[in-house]
Amino acid sequence: QVQLVESGGGLVQAGDSLTLSCAASGRTFRTYTMGWFRRCPGNEREFVASISWNGGSTKYADAVRGRFTISRDNAKNTVYLQMNSLKPEDTSVYYCAAASAMYVRPESYNYWGQGTQVTVSS
């Protein structure tokens, strides 16, 4: 069982940077792939990025590749999403999630946080 709590969201201007954090409880955190998703206008969850259990592998959605960086600190049970050059279309609720492998489909993730709002003004 893993419990996830996101933080770091807020209101920024286009071009600004923001770092999201996701703190996990449970000793098994380091065994999970961690992912970041965001809510789409149709209320579905869109894949943003994922990172393997040891940080050795990462994956990004085309829309954020080159601007966002996912990282993790297993000693702190925390995964991060560094977001640079933010655009108004990045505005969404961002969720972290845990899975057993490097999936991109939200239904493959077992545990979810409550989400944190990111708003980018133009």
LINNOR-V582589 format. One record per run of one state. SS is the DSSP state (@ for helix, = for strand, . for the rest). FROM is the first residue (numbers start at 1). TO is the last residue. If there is no record, write none. Layout:
# LINNOR-V582589
ss={SS SS}
from={FROM FROM}
to={TO TO}
This chain:
# LINNOR-V582589
ss={. = . = . = . @ . = . = . = . = . = . = . @ . = . @ . = . = .}
from={1 3 8 10 14 18 26 29 32 33 40 45 52 58 61 65 66 68 74 78 84 88 91 92 100 106 109 111 113 116 122}
to={2 7 9 13 17 25 28 31 32 39 44 51 57 60 64 65 67 73 77 83 87 90 91 99 105 108 110 112 115 121 122}
